[in-house]
Amino acid sequence: MGMKKIIQISDDSKEKKKDNNISFRKFDKKPEKNNLEMTEDMVFDALSGVNDPELPVSIVDLGLIYDVGISGGNNVQIKMTLTTPGCSMGSTISGQVENVLRQAGANNVLVEIVWDPPWNPDMMTPEAKQKLGIG
């Protein structure tokens, strides 16, 4: 169960108390229950908002998402690749994937970066190819 602490500090110069006017209160935050079951369409919709930081195209349109698995309790597993094995933005992209899926309702997210099959431009959607000027 999450806990939120609020520290209240007040300056009462007229009267000095031994506790320095600091009070602590404990508020228990009940976890929200998510009754919406994740679907593959919901996952792809959420991931379409994640762009490759070096290209103005979503990771979905680039063809970087290889597999989506959803298990009970809205646990999502993503198998994806990057445009190159040396891509320095891998941790940034996987962090964004995790964040958008949690916002979409996933409870747990596992992002697995794989290199087989290797990514190539043929995996892009026609829209992505047009946007990047690849014919």
C-alpha positions as CSV (number, residue, x, y, z in Angstrom):
1,M,0.0,0.0,0.0
2,G,1.5,3.4,-1.0
3,M,2.1,6.0,1.7
4,K,2.1,9.7,1.3
5,K,3.8,11.9,3.9
6,I,3.0,15.6,4.2
7,I,5.3,17.7,6.3
8,Q,3.9,20.9,7.5
9,I,6.2,23.6,8.6
10,S,4.9,26.8,9.9
11,D,6.8,29.8,11.2
12,D,5.1,31.2,14.3
13,S,7.6,33.8,15.5
14,K,5.4,34.9,18.4
15,E,5.5,31.6,20.1
16,K,8.3,29.0,20.0
17,K,7.3,25.4,20.7
18,K,9.5,22.5,21.5
19,D,8.4,20.6,18.4
20,N,9.4,23.4,16.1
21,N,5.9,23.5,14.6
22,I,6.5,20.4,12.5
23,S,3.7,17.9,12.2
24,F,3.5,14.6,10.4
25,R,0.4,13.0,9.0
26,K,0.2,9.6,7.4
27,F,-2.2,9.2,4.4
28,D,-2.7,5.7,3.0
29,K,-3.3,5.7,-0.7
30,K,-5.4,2.7,-1.8
31,P,-4.2,1.3,-5.1
32,E,-6.6,1.9,-8.0
33,K,-8.2,-1.2,-9.4
34,N,-8.1,-1.3,-13.2
35,N,-11.1,-3.2,-14.5
36,L,-10.3,-2.5,-18.1
37,E,-8.6,-5.5,-19.8
38,M,-5.8,-4.7,-22.1
39,T,-6.1,-5.8,-25.7
40,E,-3.5,-5.9,-28.4
41,D,-5.2,-3.0,-30.2
42,M,-4.9,-0.9,-27.0
43,V,-1.2,-1.8,-26.8
44,F,-0.5,-0.8,-30.5
45,D,-2.6,2.4,-30.1
46,A,-0.5,3.4,-27.1
47,L,2.8,2.5,-28.8
48,S,1.9,4.5,-31.9
49,G,2.5,7.6,-29.7
50,V,6.2,6.6,-29.1
51,N,8.5,8.0,-31.7
52,D,12.1,6.9,-32.4
53,P,14.0,9.9,-31.0
54,E,16.2,10.1,-34.0
55,L,13.4,9.8,-36.6
56,P,10.0,11.6,-36.6
57,V,8.2,8.2,-37.0
58,S,6.5,6.0,-34.4
59,I,8.1,2.7,-33.4
60,V,5.0,0.9,-34.6
61,D,5.2,2.5,-38.1
62,L,8.9,1.7,-38.2
63,G,8.1,-2.0,-37.7
64,L,10.1,-2.2,-34.4
65,I,7.4,-4.1,-32.5
66,Y,7.8,-7.8,-33.2
67,D,5.4,-9.4,-30.6
68,V,2.9,-8.4,-28.0
69,G,1.9,-10.7,-25.2
70,I,-0.9,-9.9,-22.6
71,S,-1.5,-12.1,-19.6
72,G,-4.0,-11.9,-16.8
73,G,-3.8,-8.9,-14.6
74,N,-2.9,-6.6,-17.6
75,N,0.7,-7.8,-17.7
76,V,2.2,-6.9,-21.0
77,Q,5.3,-8.3,-22.6
78,I,6.8,-6.6,-25.7
79,K,9.4,-8.0,-28.0
80,M,10.9,-5.3,-30.1
81,T,14.0,-4.3,-31.9
82,L,15.9,-1.2,-32.7
83,T,17.0,0.2,-36.1
84,T,20.6,-0.8,-35.3
85,P,22.3,-2.8,-32.6
86,G,24.4,0.2,-31.7
87,C,21.4,2.4,-31.2
88,S,22.2,4.5,-28.1
89,M,18.5,5.4,-27.6
90,G,17.4,1.8,-26.7
91,S,16.9,2.5,-23.0
92,T,15.1,5.7,-23.7
93,I,12.7,4.0,-26.1
94,S,12.1,1.0,-23.8
95,G,11.4,3.5,-21.0
96,Q,8.9,5.3,-23.1
97,V,7.2,2.0,-24.1
98,E,6.9,1.1,-20.4
99,N,5.5,4.5,-19.5
100,V,2.8,4.7,-22.2
101,L,1.6,1.1,-21.5
102,R,1.3,1.8,-17.8
103,Q,-0.7,4.9,-18.7
104,A,-2.9,2.8,-20.9
105,G,-3.7,0.4,-18.1
106,A,-0.9,-2.2,-18.0
107,N,0.1,-3.2,-14.5
108,N,3.4,-4.8,-15.3
109,V,5.4,-4.2,-18.5
110,L,8.4,-6.3,-19.7
111,V,10.2,-4.9,-22.8
112,E,12.6,-7.3,-24.4
113,I,15.0,-6.0,-27.1
114,V,15.7,-8.7,-29.7
115,W,17.9,-8.7,-32.8
116,D,16.4,-11.6,-34.7
117,P,15.2,-11.0,-37.3
118,P,17.3,-7.9,-37.9
119,W,15.4,-4.8,-38.7
120,N,15.4,-3.4,-42.2
121,P,13.5,-0.6,-43.9
122,D,11.1,-3.1,-45.6
123,M,9.5,-3.5,-42.2
124,M,8.2,0.1,-42.2
125,T,4.6,0.9,-43.1
126,P,4.1,2.7,-46.4
127,E,3.2,5.9,-44.4
128,A,6.6,5.8,-42.6
129,K,8.5,5.2,-45.9
130,Q,6.7,8.2,-47.4
131,K,7.4,10.4,-44.4
132,L,11.1,9.5,-44.5
133,G,11.3,9.8,-48.3
134,I,12.0,6.1,-48.9
135,G,10.4,4.8,-52.0
